[in-house]
Amino acid sequence: MGFPLGPFDDTGVPASALLLDRFRSHTMHLAPVATVSTCSGTNALALSVYRRTNAAAEAMEGAAVGQVCARLGVAFIELRVVSNTTGDRDKQVWDIQGAFSGISRLASVIARSCQSV
C-alpha cells in the first residue's frame, strides 16, 4: 500500500531487548515472524516468504502493533502460539487444542511477568 515501515534500520520491526530477555526462557522457539498481507496459501508462496524473511511463522497483525509501539516509544514484542502450518491449504496441519493449551500457558507467564513489574 506504500506506507513506510517505520523508524527501523531494516525491513523488520525490532522486539524490545528487555522483553526478549524477560520472555526468552518461556519460548519454545525464538524466530522472526513474517508479516504478510494475506497468508501464503501454497507451498511455493510459503517457501518464497521463508526464503525472503527466514521467518518461522506468518502473521498479519504484529507488524502494525510494532509500528505503533515504535512511534509511541513503547516496548514491543510479538508472542505467538501457532495453530497450523502454512502452504497448500489442503495439506495444512491444524492443532487447535495444542494452540489453546499454548495460549493458556503464555497468558499465565504474561500475568506473572506483569505482577513482577
Backbone as CSV, one residue per row, in Angstrom:
resi,resn,N_x,N_y,N_z,CA_x,CA_y,CA_z,C_x,C_y,C_z
1,MET,0.816,-1.204,0.000,0.000,0.000,0.000,0.854,1.261,0.000
2,GLY,2.164,1.101,0.159,3.039,2.250,0.085,3.301,2.951,1.403
3,PHE,2.772,2.441,2.514,3.054,3.061,3.798,4.499,2.768,4.186
4,PRO,5.195,3.740,4.790,6.558,3.458,5.242,6.522,2.467,6.396
5,LEU,7.551,1.596,6.469,7.588,0.592,7.520,7.668,1.245,8.888
6,GLY,8.492,2.222,9.041,8.635,2.863,10.339,10.064,3.279,10.575
7,PRO,10.360,3.698,11.785,11.712,4.189,12.095,12.671,3.051,12.430
8,PHE,12.877,2.126,11.481,13.692,0.952,11.735,14.876,0.920,10.793
9,ASP,15.918,0.196,11.196,17.137,0.120,10.399,17.001,-0.734,9.152
10,ASP,16.094,-1.711,9.166,15.951,-2.591,8.007,14.476,-2.898,7.789
11,THR,14.151,-4.051,7.278,12.761,-4.362,6.963,12.030,-5.044,8.111
12,GLY,12.639,-5.130,9.273,11.995,-5.791,10.396,11.569,-4.816,11.472
13,VAL,10.537,-5.195,12.198,10.097,-4.442,13.361,10.800,-5.072,14.559
14,PRO,11.717,-4.355,15.185,12.511,-4.969,16.245,11.729,-5.167,17.535
15,ALA,12.004,-6.273,18.188,11.429,-6.530,19.505,12.300,-5.859,20.553
16,SER,11.695,-5.497,21.666,12.410,-4.895,22.780,13.387,-5.902,23.378
17,ALA,14.635,-5.502,23.541,15.641,-6.381,24.157,15.236,-6.756,25.575
18,LEU,14.664,-5.808,26.309,14.211,-6.076,27.672,13.121,-7.152,27.681
19,LEU,12.150,-7.024,26.782,11.067,-8.019,26.727,11.571,-9.359,26.204
20,LEU,12.504,-9.336,25.258,13.098,-10.593,24.796,13.765,-11.319,25.953
21,ASP,14.529,-10.590,26.760,15.175,-11.208,27.918,14.148,-11.746,28.905
22,ARG,13.081,-10.978,29.118,12.057,-11.376,30.089,11.345,-12.665,29.683
23,PHE,11.072,-12.844,28.384,10.266,-13.983,27.937,11.077,-15.104,27.292
24,ARG,12.362,-14.903,27.093,13.194,-15.889,26.393,13.077,-17.293,26.994
25,SER,13.103,-17.405,28.303,13.078,-18.732,28.933,11.712,-19.402,28.815
26,HIS,10.703,-18.665,28.386,9.358,-19.227,28.265,8.980,-19.550,26.825
27,THR,9.891,-19.326,25.898,9.582,-19.584,24.497,10.055,-20.967,24.091
28,MET,9.327,-21.554,23.182,9.750,-22.823,22.606,10.655,-22.571,21.412
29,HIS,10.444,-21.434,20.751,11.190,-21.130,19.533,11.270,-19.611,19.407
30,LEU,12.452,-19.102,19.244,12.651,-17.671,19.069,13.071,-17.429,17.629
31,ALA,12.225,-16.737,16.870,12.498,-16.549,15.445,11.694,-15.372,14.911
32,PRO,12.084,-14.870,13.761,11.290,-13.809,13.127,9.901,-14.323,12.724
33,VAL,8.953,-13.396,12.687,7.607,-13.664,12.177,7.439,-12.792,10.938
34,ALA,7.089,-13.404,9.823,6.905,-12.656,8.578,5.554,-11.969,8.591
35,THR,5.563,-10.732,8.176,4.309,-10.002,8.029,3.826,-10.183,6.601
36,VAL,2.620,-10.662,6.476,2.044,-10.888,5.156,0.695,-10.195,5.089
37,SER,0.332,-9.717,3.919,-0.976,-9.082,3.770,-2.063,-10.127,3.568
38,THR,-1.645,-11.316,3.175,-2.546,-12.453,3.088,-1.690,-13.702,3.282
39,CYS,-2.211,-14.697,3.953,-1.423,-15.915,4.176,-1.068,-16.532,2.836
40,SER,0.036,-17.249,2.809,0.585,-17.707,1.535,-0.356,-18.630,0.766
41,GLY,-0.918,-19.626,1.419,-1.903,-20.479,0.763,-1.361,-21.570,-0.137
42,THR,-0.094,-21.486,-0.525,0.520,-22.539,-1.336,1.926,-22.788,-0.808
43,ASN,2.438,-23.992,-1.053,3.807,-24.291,-0.637,4.803,-23.349,-1.302
44,ALA,4.592,-23.038,-2.576,5.526,-22.168,-3.300,5.572,-20.776,-2.683
45,LEU,4.410,-20.215,-2.358,4.390,-18.889,-1.746,4.957,-18.925,-0.331
46,ALA,4.662,-19.975,0.434,5.211,-20.109,1.787,6.731,-20.193,1.737
47,LEU,7.260,-20.947,0.793,8.711,-21.070,0.640,9.324,-19.729,0.237
48,SER,8.646,-18.991,-0.610,9.124,-17.674,-1.022,9.203,-16.730,0.180
49,VAL,8.173,-16.732,1.032,8.186,-15.899,2.241,9.334,-16.321,3.145
50,TYR,9.510,-17.630,3.325,10.585,-18.129,4.187,11.959,-17.720,3.650
51,ARG,12.178,-17.889,2.368,13.480,-17.547,1.785,13.778,-16.057,1.924
52,ARG,12.747,-15.243,1.805,12.920,-13.797,1.883,13.122,-13.311,3.317
53,THR,12.507,-13.998,4.302,12.472,-13.478,5.671,13.138,-14.376,6.713
54,ASN,13.324,-15.653,6.400,13.808,-16.646,7.360,12.869,-16.748,8.564
55,ALA,11.604,-16.471,8.349,10.617,-16.451,9.426,10.087,-17.848,9.721
56,ALA,9.757,-18.060,10.986,9.206,-19.337,11.419,7.686,-19.370,11.320
57,ALA,7.071,-18.201,11.137,5.604,-18.121,11.065,5.211,-16.927,10.212
58,GLU,3.973,-16.969,9.745,3.386,-15.850,9.012,2.302,-15.242,9.887
59,ALA,2.199,-13.919,9.857,1.159,-13.228,10.614,0.800,-11.932,9.904
60,MET,-0.331,-11.393,10.231,-0.761,-10.138,9.633,-0.797,-8.991,10.632
61,GLU,-0.914,-9.273,11.921,-1.213,-8.235,12.897,0.005,-7.614,13.569
62,GLY,1.031,-8.383,13.836,2.124,-7.950,14.687,2.882,-6.728,14.213
63,ALA,3.145,-6.626,12.928,3.937,-5.504,12.429,3.213,-4.183,12.650
64,ALA,1.918,-4.161,12.498,1.159,-2.921,12.729,1.271,-2.491,14.185
65,VAL,1.141,-3.443,15.094,1.278,-3.137,16.523,2.704,-2.662,16.804
66,GLY,3.695,-3.335,16.220,5.088,-2.941,16.403,5.370,-1.541,15.904
67,GLN,4.780,-1.167,14.782,4.972,0.181,14.249,4.385,1.228,15.186
68,VAL,3.197,0.963,15.686,2.567,1.902,16.617,3.413,2.040,17.881
69,CYS,3.869,0.910,18.415,4.711,0.950,19.617,5.977,1.765,19.373
70,ALA,6.614,1.558,18.221,7.839,2.291,17.900,7.575,3.789,17.835
71,ARG,6.482,4.158,17.220,6.161,5.583,17.089,5.816,6.223,18.436
72,LEU,5.281,5.413,19.365,4.917,5.938,20.686,6.012,5.730,21.728
73,GLY,7.104,5.060,21.336,8.183,4.803,22.272,7.847,3.752,23.318
74,VAL,6.993,2.800,22.957,6.558,1.737,23.860,7.264,0.435,23.473
75,ALA,7.720,-0.317,24.478,8.397,-1.591,24.220,7.463,-2.539,23.467
76,PHE,8.031,-3.326,22.538,7.242,-4.245,21.707,7.896,-5.611,21.653
77,ILE,7.065,-6.621,21.702,7.476,-7.991,21.412,6.236,-8.705,20.865
78,GLU,6.442,-9.607,19.937,5.331,-10.401,19.417,5.492,-11.825,19.925
79,LEU,4.535,-12.253,20.733,4.499,-13.623,21.243,3.351,-14.327,20.545
80,ARG,3.647,-15.428,19.889,2.613,-16.112,19.108,2.523,-17.566,19.518
81,VAL,1.324,-18.080,19.432,1.068,-19.515,19.541,0.559,-19.925,18.169
82,VAL,1.195,-20.892,17.557,0.867,-21.290,16.190,-0.084,-22.480,16.214
83,SER,-1.188,-22.343,15.502,-2.204,-23.399,15.484,-2.146,-24.267,14.237
84,ASN,-1.443,-23.785,13.197,-1.463,-24.539,11.945,-0.231,-24.268,11.103
85,THR,0.043,-25.188,10.211,1.103,-24.992,9.235,0.566,-24.111,8.116
86,THR,1.455,-23.650,7.276,1.055,-22.860,6.128,1.364,-23.668,4.871
87,GLY,1.143,-23.085,3.735,1.385,-23.798,2.479,0.082,-24.234,1.846
88,ASP,0.156,-25.284,1.055,-1.037,-25.764,0.346,-2.175,-25.992,1.344
89,ARG,-3.275,-25.331,1.115,-4.379,-25.352,2.087,-4.901,-26.768,2.356
90,ASP,-4.934,-27.609,1.352,-5.471,-28.962,1.555,-4.496,-29.878,2.295
91,LYS,-3.275,-29.411,2.551,-2.280,-30.231,3.258,-1.887,-29.626,4.602
92,GLN,-2.517,-28.520,4.979,-2.185,-27.882,6.239,-2.538,-28.790,7.412
93,VAL,-1.726,-28.701,8.451,-1.945,-29.473,9.665,-2.369,-28.498,10.751
94,TRP,-3.480,-28.818,11.425,-4.022,-27.957,12.468,-3.954,-28.663,13.817
95,ASP,-3.674,-27.891,14.868,-3.702,-28.393,16.236,-4.333,-27.322,17.121
96,ILE,-5.642,-27.217,17.059,-6.370,-26.203,17.811,-6.235,-26.448,19.315
97,GLN,-6.360,-27.692,19.750,-6.247,-27.993,21.177,-4.860,-27.628,21.695
98,GLY,-3.824,-27.953,20.939,-2.467,-27.583,21.326,-2.291,-26.075,21.393
99,ALA,-2.907,-25.369,20.462,-2.829,-23.907,20.462,-3.527,-23.331,21.688
100,PHE,-4.696,-23.873,22.040,-5.393,-23.404,23.247,-4.550,-23.653,24.495
101,SER,-3.918,-24.798,24.570,-3.047,-25.093,25.708,-1.867,-24.119,25.741
102,GLY,-1.291,-23.869,24.577,-0.161,-22.949,24.497,-0.527,-21.532,24.886
103,ILE,-1.679,-21.054,24.438,-2.083,-19.684,24.764,-2.421,-19.567,26.246
104,SER,-2.932,-20.640,26.831,-3.211,-20.637,28.272,-1.908,-20.523,29.068
105,ARG,-0.901,-21.304,28.679,0.409,-21.219,29.351,1.026,-19.835,29.161
106,LEU,0.940,-19.300,27.955,1.501,-17.994,27.666,0.802,-16.898,28.476
107,ALA,-0.508,-16.970,28.580,-1.254,-15.978,29.370,-0.815,-16.014,30.830
108,SER,-0.567,-17.202,31.369,-0.093,-17.324,32.752,1.284,-16.690,32.913
109,VAL,2.163,-16.916,31.955,3.505,-16.329,32.001,3.415,-14.802,31.951
110,ILE,2.586,-14.285,31.068,2.440,-12.842,30.946,1.865,-12.262,32.231
111,ALA,0.863,-12.898,32.794,0.268,-12.410,34.046,1.311,-12.371,35.168
112,ARG,2.099,-13.429,35.291,3.144,-13.457,36.327,4.190,-12.379,36.056
113,SER,4.530,-12.164,34.788,5.519,-11.170,34.436,5.028,-9.768,34.780
114,CYS,3.755,-9.503,34.558,3.193,-8.187,34.848,3.165,-7.920,36.352
115,GLN,3.001,-8.947,37.155,2.987,-8.782,38.605,4.364,-8.390,39.122
116,SER,5.415,-8.770,38.411,6.771,-8.501,38.880,7.308,-7.152,38.391
117,VAL,6.486,-6.400,37.678,6.931,-5.096,37.152,6.753,-4.011,38.189
